[in-house]
Each structure stands twice: as structure tokens, then as C-alpha cells.
């Protein structure tokens, strides 16, 4: 679909550890792309996740390589190193990454942050969470049956909410407002039919072959070749 010249460029930013990238990630990105009519999605493995400093993970270069393989066949998904490890060895904070990204894009570009519902439940622990929520609209994917009220309850104390109608039956919109009366939105995708636990997936890779529907074949081949998650 070609973009109308009158419409701003719409970019989805999908960050995360991607350890490993799996079918759930692809399903969420695809649903966000289609439902919000995004022009492309930048998929950016994080260098050092601030909330997982006590959990050693797979090296960044391996996660980057696996993510590159997982995105094959999806021309509107683009691997991004916007969240690569910092030169000072400090954790990567999304607010800083998004500001750098926005500075390098055409003026007026709309950046949407994509994440799964379970990840969003930690939003109050994110660095400058309220600022991220007001400056950048979020697209949140949830499996059927997920209690969407948990999304509102997870918001920082200085963010108030009001439900809004949406013309698309597959999309719920949650209006946000901070103490300075600045406004933003969350877009909720409540029909994500891929429930994949990365922790359980890593455990299955350590003990046996995982369900082949959960991992792109090229990613599984990479894991075997480099003997990851052993």
C-alpha cells in the first residue's frame, strides 16, 4: 500500500531482548503493521535491558543475527541497531533511543512503540516512563482473554486514562493525560493469537527441540549451529 503524500510517515519501533526472536514477535509486529497502517517497523534488539541486569542473556550480536534471520520475508520489517550496546557500558533506556531515532527521521514522522501486554505491565519501572507514554503512542498486543484493565492499572500514578471508541473492531483506544494536561494514546490489540513464553522456549531449547511453529527455521538452525541455550 502506497502512502498518501498528505499523511505523515508512520514508523513502529519494536524493542526488546529478542532472546530468541520467535513467532509471537512476528505475529505482534504483523498485527500492528496492518491495524495501524504503519509504513514500516524497526525491530531493535536491546543492548543491555535495564530491568534484567541480574539475568545474563545471549550476547547482543547473536540476538541481532537471529533477529535478522527472523525478519526474512517481511519487507516492511527492518532490523535496527538503534538500541545497540552503549559505548559507556551503561543500560539502554528507551526514552534516549527514541529521541535519537526521532532526530534522524523526517520532521512530522509519527513513531509508535510496540510491545506485548506482559512487557507493558512493567511500564512504571521504565526510566522516565510518563515522558515516553506522552511523547510516543503505544501499540500493545494481548492474547485473547487478557484482562485489559491490567493495562490501565500498570500506568504511572501521574497518568490518567479515559476509554475511547475506535472504528476498527480489532482495536481499542485508551486516551492518556498527564498532570500537565498533555495527551497521548494507547492502541490495544486484544486478539493476538500467539502465546509464546520466551522463558519456556529457552528451557525447551536446553532440554529438547522446541515446537517448530514457535521459531523460524533459520533461527533454530542458527541456535543449533552456535550451540546457544545449552
PAZAPA-4460 file (N, C-alpha, C; in steps of 0.05 Angstrom, whole numbers, plus 32768, in hexadecimal, padded with zeros to 4 digits):
% residues 230
    n_x    n_y    n_z   ca_x   ca_y   ca_z    c_x    c_y    c_z   seq   type   mol
   8011   7FE8   8000   8000   8000   8000   8012   8019   8000     1      X     A
   800D   802C   7FED   801D   8044   7FEC   8012   8059   7FFF     2      X     A
   8023   8069   800A   801B   807D   801E   8012   8096   800F     3      X     A
   7FFC   80A2   8018   7FF3   80BB   800E   8007   80D1   8015     4      X     A
   800E   80E3   8002   8021   80F8   8009   8019   810A   8020     5      X     A
   7FFE   810B   8025   7FF4   811C   803A   7FF6   810F   8056     6      X     A
   7FFC   80F5   8056   7FFD   80E8   8070   801A   80E6   807A     7      X     A
   801E   80EB   8094   8039   80E9   809F   8044   80CC   809D     8      X     A
   805E   80C9   809C   806A   80AF   809D   8065   80A2   80B8     9      X     A
   805C   8089   80B8   8056   807B   80D1   806A   8064   80D5    10      X     A
   8079   8066   80EA   808E   8052   80F0   8087   8044   810A    11      X     A
   8088   8029   810A   8085   801A   8122   80A1   8014   812D    12      X     A
   80A5   8018   8147   80BF   8011   8154   80B9   7FF9   8167    13      X     A
   80C5   7FE3   8160   80C1   7FCA   8170   80DC   7FC3   817C    14      X     A
   80DF   7FCA   8196   80F8   7FC3   81A4   80F3   7FAB   81B6    15      X     A
   8109   7FA0   81C0   8107   7F89   81D2   8121   7F79   81D2    16      X     A
   8122   7F65   81E2   813A   7F54   81E3   813B   7F41   81CB    17      X     A
   8124   7F37   81C2   8124   7F24   81AC   8138   7F0D   81B1    18      X     A
   8132   7F00   81C7   8145   7EEB   81D0   8137   7ED0   81D5    19      X     A
   812F   7EC2   81BF   8133   7EC8   81A3   811B   7ED6   8197    20      X     A
   811D   7EE1   817E   8106   7EEA   8170   80F4   7ED3   8168    21      X     A
   80DA   7ED5   816C   80C9   7EBE   8167   80AF   7EC6   8158    22      X     A
   809E   7EB3   8154   8085   7EB7   8144   8073   7ECC   8151    23      X     A
   8073   7ECE   816B   8063   7EE2   8178   806B   7EFF   8171    24      X     A
   8086   7F03   816F   8090   7F1E   8167   8086   7F25   814B    25      X     A
   8088   7F12   8139   8080   7F17   811D   8062   7F1C   811B    26      X     A
   8053   7F0D   812B   8036   7F10   812A   802E   7F2B   8135    27      X     A
   803A   7F34   814A   8034   7F4F   8155   803B   7F65   8142    28      X     A
   8053   7F63   8136   805C   7F78   8123   8049   7F78   810B    29      X     A
   8041   7F61   8101   8030   7F60   80EA   8014   7F6C   80F0    30      X     A
   800A   7F66   8108   7FF0   7F70   810F   7FF1   7F8F   8113    31      X     A
   8006   7F99   811F   8009   7FB6   8122   800C   7FC4   8107    32      X     A
   801B   7FB8   80F5   801F   7FC3   80DB   8005   7FC7   80CC    33      X     A
   7FF5   7FB1   80CC   7FDC   7FB1   80BD   7FC7   7FC3   80CA    34      X     A
   7FC4   7FC1   80E5   7FAE   7FCF   80F2   7FB2   7FED   80F3    35      X     A
   7FCB   7FF6   80F7   7FD0   8013   80F9   7FDA   801E   80DF    36      X     A
   7FDB   800E   80CA   7FE3   8018   80AF   7FFF   8025   80B1    37      X     A
   8012   8016   80BD   802D   8021   80C0   803C   801D   80A5    38      X     A
   804F   802F   80A1   805F   802D   8088   8075   8018   808B    39      X     A
   8081   8016   80A2   8094   8001   80A8   8098   7FFF   80C6    40      X     A
   80A5   7FE9   80CD   80AB   7FE4   80EA   80C9   7FDF   80ED    41      X     A
   80D4   7FEE   80FF   80F1   7FEA   8106   80F2   7FD7   811E    42      X     A
   80FF   7FC1   811A   8102   7FAD   812F   811E   7FAF   813B    43      X     A
   8120   7FB6   8154   813A   7FBE   8160   8140   7FAE   8179    44      X     A
   8150   7F99   8177   8159   7F8C   818F   8168   7F9F   81A2    45      X     A
   8163   7F9D   81BB   816F   7FB0   81CF   818B   7FA6   81D7    46      X     A
   819D   7FB8   81DB   81B8   7FB1   81E3   81B8   7FA6   8200    47      X     A
   81B0   7FB8   8213   81AF   7FB0   822F   8193   7FB8   823A    48      X     A
   8183   7FA5   8240   8168   7FAB   824A   8169   7FB3   8268    49      X     A
   8161   7FCC   826E   8164   7FD6   828A   8155   7FC5   829E    50      X     A
   813F   7FB8   8297   8130   7FA8   82AA   8139   7F8B   82AC    51      X     A
   814E   7F84   829D   8158   7F69   829E   8176   7F68   82A3    52      X     A
   8180   7F7A   82B3   819D   7F7B   82B8   81A7   7F63   82C8    53      X     A
   8195   7F56   82D6   819D   7F3F   82E6   8199   7F25   82D7    54      X     A
   8192   7F26   82BE   818D   7F0E   82AE   819F   7F0D   8296    55      X     A
   81B5   7EFE   8296   81C7   7EFD   827F   81B8   7EF2   8267    56      X     A
   81BA   7EFF   8250   81AC   7EF6   8239   81BF   7EEF   8222    57      X     A
   81B4   7EE9   820B   81C4   7EE3   81F4   81D1   7EFC   81EA    58      X     A
   81EA   7EFA   81E0   81F9   7F12   81D7   81E9   7F21   81C1    59      X     A
   81EC   7F3C   81C2   81DD   7F4D   81B0   81E1   7F45   8193    60      X     A
   81F9   7F3F   818A   81FE   7F39   816E   81EF   7F20   8165    61      X     A
   81EC   7F0C   8177   81DC   7EF5   8170   81BF   7EFB   816E    62      X     A
   81B5   7F0C   8181   8199   7F13   8180   8193   7F24   8167    63      X     A
   81A6   7F35   815F   81A3   7F45   8147   81A2   7F33   812E    64      X     A
   81B4   7F20   812D   81B5   7F0E   8116   819B   7EFD   8114    65      X     A
   8191   7EF3   812B   8179   7EE4   812B   8161   7EF5   8122    66      X     A
   8160   7F0D   812B   814A   7F1F   8124   814B   7F25   8106    67      X     A
   8162   7F29   80FB   8165   7F2C   80DE   8159   7F15   80CF    68      X     A
   815F   7EFD   80D8   8154   7EE5   80CB   8136   7EE3   80CE    69      X     A
   812C   7EEB   80E6   810F   7EE9   80EB   80FF   7EFC   80DA    70      X     A
   810B   7F12   80D1   80FD   7F26   80C2   80FC   7F21   80A4    71      X     A
   810B   7F0C   809B   810B   7F05   807F   80EF   7F00   8075    72      X     A
   80E9   7F0A   805D   80CE   7F06   8052   80BA   7F1B   805B    73      X     A
   80C2   7F2E   806B   80B0   7F43   8074   80BC   7F5E   806B    74      X     A
   80B7   7F67   8053   80C4   7F7E   8048   80C0   7F98   8057    75      X     A
   80AA   7F9A   8066   80A5   7FB3   8074   80AF   7FB2   8091    76      X     A
   80BD   7F9D   8098   80CB   7F9B   80B2   80E9   7FA1   80AC    77      X     A
   80F5   7FB1   80BD   8111   7FB9   80B9   8121   7FB5   80D2    78      X     A
   8137   7FA6   80D1   8148   7FA2   80E8   8155   7FBD   80EE    79      X     A
   8155   7FC4   8107   8161   7FDE   8110   8175   7FDA   8126    80      X     A
   818B   7FE8   8125   819F   7FE8   813B   819C   8002   814B    81      X     A
   8185   800E   814B   8180   8026   815A   8184   8022   8178    82      X     A
   8181   8009   8181   8183   8004   819E   819B   7FF2   81A4    83      X     A
   81B0   7FF5   8193   81C9   7FE5   8197   81D6   7FEC   81B1    84      X     A
   81E8   7FDB   81BB   81F6   7FE1   81D5   8203   7FFC   81D4    85      X     A
   8201   800A   81EA   820D   8025   81EC   822B   8023   81F0    86      X     A
   8239   8037   81E6   8257   8037   81E8   8261   8039   8205    87      X     A
   824F   8044   8217   8258   8046   8233   8250   802E   8244    88      X     A
   8243   801A   8237   823C   8002   8246   8223   8005   8257    89      X     A
   8216   801B   8256   81FE   8020   8267   81E5   8013   8259    90      X     A
   81D0   800F   8269   81B7   8003   825E   81AB   8015   8248    91      X     A
   819C   8009   8237   818E   8018   8222   8173   8021   822C    92      X     A
   816D   803B   822B   8154   8046   8233   8144   804D   821A    93      X     A
   812B   8044   8219   811B   8048   8201   8117   8065   81FA    94      X     A
   8113   8076   820E   810E   8092   8209   8125   809E   81F9    95      X     A
   813E   8097   8200   8155   80A2   81F2   8156   8097   81D5    96      X     A
   8150   807D   81D2   8150   8071   81B8   813C   807D   81A6    97      X     A
   8124   8082   81B0   810E   808E   81A0   8115   80AB   8198    98      X     A
   8121   80BA   81AA   8129   80D5   81A3   813E   80D6   818D    99      X     A
   8152   80C4   818E   8166   80C2   8179   8159   80BA   815E   100      X     A
   8147   80A7   8160   8139   809D   8148   8129   80B4   813B   101      X     A
   811A   80C2   814B   8109   80D8   8141   811A   80EE   8134   102      X     A
   8131   80F3   813F   8142   8108   8134   814C   8102   8118   103      X     A
   814E   80E8   8112   8158   80DF   80F8   8142   80DA   80E3   104      X     A
   8129   80DF   80EA   8113   80DA   80D8   8108   80F4   80CD   105      X     A
   80F9   80F3   80B6   80ED   810B   80AC   80DB   8119   80C0   106      X     A
   80DB   8134   80C0   80C9   8142   80D3   80AC   8139   80CF   107      X     A
   809E   8136   80E5   8082   812E   80E4   807E   8110   80E5   108      X     A
   8093   8100   80E3   8090   80E3   80E4   8083   80DA   80FF   109      X     A
   8070   80C9   80FD   8063   80BE   8115   8070   80A4   811D   110      X     A
   807A   80A2   8136   8087   808A   8140   8074   807D   8154   111      X     A
   806E   8063   814F   805D   8054   8161   806E   803E   816F   112      X     A
   806C   803C   8189   807B   8028   8198   806A   800E   8199   113      X     A
   8075   7FF8   8191   8067   7FDE   8190   8071   7FCD   81A7   114      X     A
   805F   7FC1   81B6   8068   7FAD   81CA   8051   7F9B   81D1   115      X     A
   8058   7F84   81DD   8044   7F72   81E6   8038   7F7B   8201   116      X     A
   8020   7F71   8207   8013   7F79   8220   8023   7F72   8239   117      X     A
   802F   7F5A   8239   803E   7F52   8251   8055   7F65   8256   118      X     A
   8063   7F6D   8240   8079   7F80   8243   806F   7F9B   824D   119      X     A
   8058   7FA3   8243   804D   7FBE   824A   8046   7FBF   8268   120      X     A
   8040   7FA9   8274   8039   7FA9   8290   8050   7FB3   82A2   121      X     A
   8068   7FB4   8298   807F   7FBF   82A7   8084   7FDC   82A1   122      X     A
   8072   7FEA   8293   8077   8005   8289   807E   8018   82A0   123      X     A
   8073   8015   82B7   8079   8028   82CD   8097   8026   82D6   124      X     A
   80A4   8011   82CF   80C0   800E   82D6   80D3   8019   82C0   125      X     A
   80C8   8021   82A9   80D9   802B   8294   80E3   8046   829B   126      X     A
   80FB   804D   8291   8107   8067   8295   80F6   807C   8287   127      X     A
   80ED   8090   8296   80DD   80A7   828C   80C5   809C   827D   128      X     A
   80B7   808A   828A   80A0   807C   827D   808A   808F   8274   129      X     A
   8083   80A2   8285   806E   80B5   827E   8075   80C5   8265   130      X     A
   808E   80CD   8263   8096   80DC   824C   8094   80CC   8232   131      X     A
   809C   80B2   8233   809A   80A1   821C   807C   809F   8213   132      X     A
   806B   809A   8227   804F   8095   8221   8041   80AE   8214   133      X     A
   8049   80C6   821D   803D   80DE   8212   8049   80E5   81F7   134      X     A
   8063   80E1   81F3   8070   80E9   81DA   806B   80D5   81C4   135      X     A
   8067   80BC   81CA   8065   80A7   81B6   804D   8095   81BB   136      X     A
   803A   8094   81A8   8024   8081   81AB   802E   8064   81AB   137      X     A
   8020   8053   81BA   8028   8037   81BD   8013   8026   81AE   138      X     A
   801D   8010   81A3   800D   7FFB   8198   8012   7FE2   81A9   139      X     A
   7FFE   7FD7   81B6   8001   7FC1   81C9   7FF1   7FA9   81BF   140      X     A
   7FFF   7F93   81BC   7FF2   7F7A   81B3   7FEC   7F68   81CB   141      X     A
   7FD4   7F5E   81CC   7FCC   7F4C   81E2   7FBE   7F33   81D7   142      X     A
   7FC3   7F1D   81E4   7FB6   7F04   81DB   7F98   7F06   81E3   143      X     A
   7F87   7EF7   81D5   7F6A   7EF7   81DC   7F66   7EEF   81F9   144      X     A
   7F54   7EFE   8206   7F4F   7EF8   8222   7F5F   7F08   8236   145      X     A
   7F74   7F16   822C   7F84   7F26   823E   7F73   7F3C   8249   146      X     A
   7F75   7F41   8263   7F66   7F55   8271   7F72   7F71   826A   147      X     A
   7F65   7F7F   8258   7F70   7F99   824F   7F70   7FAE   8266   148      X     A
   7F61   7FA9   827B   7F62   7FBB   8291   7F7D   7FBC   829E   149      X     A
   7F8D   7FA6   829B   7FA8   7FA5   82A7   7FBA   7FBA   8299   150      X     A
   7FB4   7FC1   8280   7FC4   7FD5   8272   7FC1   7FF0   8280   151      X     A
   7FA8   7FF8   8285   7FA3   8011   8293   7FAF   8011   82AF   152      X     A
   7FAD   7FFB   82BD   7FB7   7FFA   82D8   7FD6   7FFB   82D9   153      X     A
   7FE3   7FF4   82C3   8000   7FF4   82C2   800C   8010   82BD   154      X     A
   7FFC   8023   82B6   8006   803E   82AE   8012   804C   82C6   155      X     A
   8025   805E   82C2   8030   806E   82D8   801A   807F   82E5   156      X     A
   801E   8086   82FE   800A   8094   830D   8002   80AF   8301   157      X     A
   8014   80BC   82F3   800E   80D7   82E8   8001   80D6   82CD   158      X     A
   7FFA   80BE   82C3   7FEC   80BC   82AA   7FCF   80B3   82AF   159      X     A
   7FBC   80C3   82A5   7FA0   80BB   82A8   7F96   80B1   828D   160      X     A
   7F7F   80A2   828E   7F76   8095   8276   7F58   8099   8271   161      X     A
   7F50   8096   8258   7F34   8097   8251   7F30   8085   8238   162      X     A
   7F1E   8073   8239   7F19   8061   8222   7F0D   8071   820B   163      X     A
   7F15   806A   81F3   7F0B   8077   81DB   7F01   8062   81C7   164      X     A
   7EEF   8069   81B6   7EE5   8057   81A2   7EF9   8056   818A   165      X     A
   7EF9   8040   817C   7F0A   803E   8164   7EF9   8031   814E   166      X     A
   7EFC   803B   8135   7EEC   8030   8120   7EF2   8013   8118   167      X     A
   7F0A   800A   811E   7F12   7FEF   8117   7F0B   7FDD   812F   168      X     A
   7EFC   7FC7   812A   7EF4   7FB5   8140   7F0B   7FA6   814C   169      X     A
   7F22   7FA5   813E   7F3A   7F98   8149   7F4C   7FAB   8158   170      X     A
   7F43   7FC3   815D   7F54   7FD8   8169   7F44   7FE6   817F   171      X     A
   7F50   7FE7   8196   7F45   7FF8   81AC   7F59   800E   81B1   172      X     A
   7F4F   8026   81B7   7F60   803D   81BB   7F5C   8047   81D7   173      X     A
   7F72   804C   81E4   7F73   8056   8200   7F80   8071   8200   174      X     A
   7F70   8086   8206   7F7B   80A1   8207   7F8C   80A5   8221   175      X     A
   7FA2   80B3   821E   7FB3   80B9   8235   7FB6   80D7   8239   176      X     A
   7FBA   80DF   8252   7FBE   80FB   8259   7FD0   80FC   8271   177      X     A
   7FE4   810E   8271   7FF5   8111   8288   7FED   812A   8298   178      X     A
   7FFC   812F   82AD   7FF5   8145   82BF   7FF7   8161   82B2   179      X     A
   8004   8162   829C   8007   817C   828D   7FF2   817E   8277   180      X     A
   7FDF   816B   8276   7FC9   816A   8263   7FD3   8163   8246   181      X     A
   7FEB   8158   8244   7FF4   814E   822A   7FE7   8133   8225   182      X     A
   7FE1   812E   820C   7FD2   8116   8205   7FE1   8104   81F2   183      X     A
   7FDA   80EA   81F4   7FE4   80D6   81E2   7FD0   80BF   81E1   184      X     A
   7FD7   80A9   81D4   7FC5   8092   81D2   7FD4   8078   81D3   185      X     A
   7FC6   8064   81DD   7FCE   8048   81DA   7FBA   803B   81C7   186      X     A
   7FC5   802B   81B5   7FB5   801B   81A3   7FB7   7FFD   81AC   187      X     A
   7FA1   7FF1   81B2   7FA1   7FD6   81BD   7F97   7FC2   81A8   188      X     A
   7FA7   7FAE   81A3   7FA0   7F99   8191   7F9A   7F80   81A1   189      X     A
   7F80   7F7A   81A5   7F79   7F65   81B8   7F76   7F49   81AC   190      X     A
   7F7F   7F45   8193   7F7A   7F2B   8186   7F94   7F20   817B   191      X     A
   7FAA   7F22   818B   7FC3   7F17   8183   7FC3   7EF9   818A   192      X     A
   7FC2   7EE8   8175   7FBD   7ECB   817A   7FD7   7EBB   817B   193      X     A
   7FED   7EC7   8183   8006   7EB9   8187   800F   7EBD   81A3   194      X     A
   800D   7EA9   81B4   8016   7EAB   81CF   8030   7E9C   81D2   195      X     A
   8046   7EAA   81D3   8061   7E9E   81D5   806F   7EA9   81ED   196      X     A
   8078   7E98   81FE   8089   7EA0   8215   80A6   7E9C   820D   197      X     A
   80B5   7EB2   820D   80D1   7EB0   8206   80E1   7E9F   821A   198      X     A
   80D9   7EA1   8234   80E6   7E91   8248   80E1   7E73   8243   199      X     A
   80C8   7E6C   823E   80C2   7E50   8238   80CF   7E46   821E   200      X     A
   80D1   7E59   820B   80DE   7E52   81F1   80FB   7E4C   81F6   201      X     A
   8109   7E5C   8205   8125   7E57   820B   8129   7E3D   821A   202      X     A
   8116   7E38   822D   8118   7E1E   823C   8115   7E07   8229   203      X     A
   8103   7E09   8216   80FF   7DF3   8203   8117   7DEF   81F1   204      X     A
   8125   7E05   81EB   813D   7E03   81DA   8154   7DF6   81E9   205      X     A
   8154   7DF9   8204   8168   7DEC   8214   8164   7DCE   8216   206      X     A
   814B   7DC6   8217   8145   7DA9   821D   813D   7D99   8204   207      X     A
   8132   7DA6   81F0   8128   7D97   81D9   8123   7DAB   81C2   208      X     A
   8119   7DA1   81AC   8112   7DB2   8196   80F7   7DC0   819C   209      X     A
   80F5   7DDA   8197   80DC   7DE8   819C   80C8   7DE2   8187   210      X     A
   80B0   7DEA   818C   809B   7DE9   8178   80A4   7DF9   815F   211      X     A
   80A6   7DED   8147   80B0   7DFB   8130   809F   7E13   8128   212      X     A
   8086   7E14   8131   8075   7E2B   812A   807D   7E44   813A   213      X     A
   808D   7E41   814F   8093   7E58   8160   80AC   7E67   8157   214      X     A
   80BD   7E5B   8147   80D5   7E68   813E   80D8   7E66   8120   215      X     A
   80E0   7E7C   8112   80E7   7E7A   80F6   80FD   7E65   80F2   216      X     A
   80FB   7E56   80DD   810F   7E40   80D9   812B   7E4A   80D8   217      X     A
   8130   7E62   80CC   814B   7E6C   80CA   8156   7E74   80E6   218      X     A
   8144   7E7D   80F8   814C   7E84   8113   8154   7E6A   8122   219      X     A
   8144   7E55   811F   814A   7E3C   812C   8164   7E31   8122   220      X     A
   8169   7E33   8108   8182   7E29   80FD   819A   7E39   8108   221      X     A
   8197   7E53   810C   81AC   7E64   8117   81B2   7E5B   8134   222      X     A
   819C   7E57   8143   81A0   7E4E   815F   81AF   7E34   8161   223      X     A
   81A8   7E21   814F   81B6   7E08   8150   81D3   7E0B   8147   224      X     A
   81D8   7E1B   8133   81F3   7E1E   8128   8205   7E2B   813D   225      X     A
   81FB   7E3E   814C   820B   7E4D   815F   8208   7E42   817C   226      X     A
   81F9   7E2C   817E   81F6   7E1E   8198   81ED   7E32   81AE   227      X     A
   81D8   7E41   81A8   81CD   7E54   81BB   81B8   7E45   81CD   228      X     A
   81B4   7E50   81E5   81A0   7E47   81F8   81A6   7E2A   8202   229      X     A
   81BF   7E22   8200   81C6   7E07   820A   81C9   7E08   8228   230      X     A
***
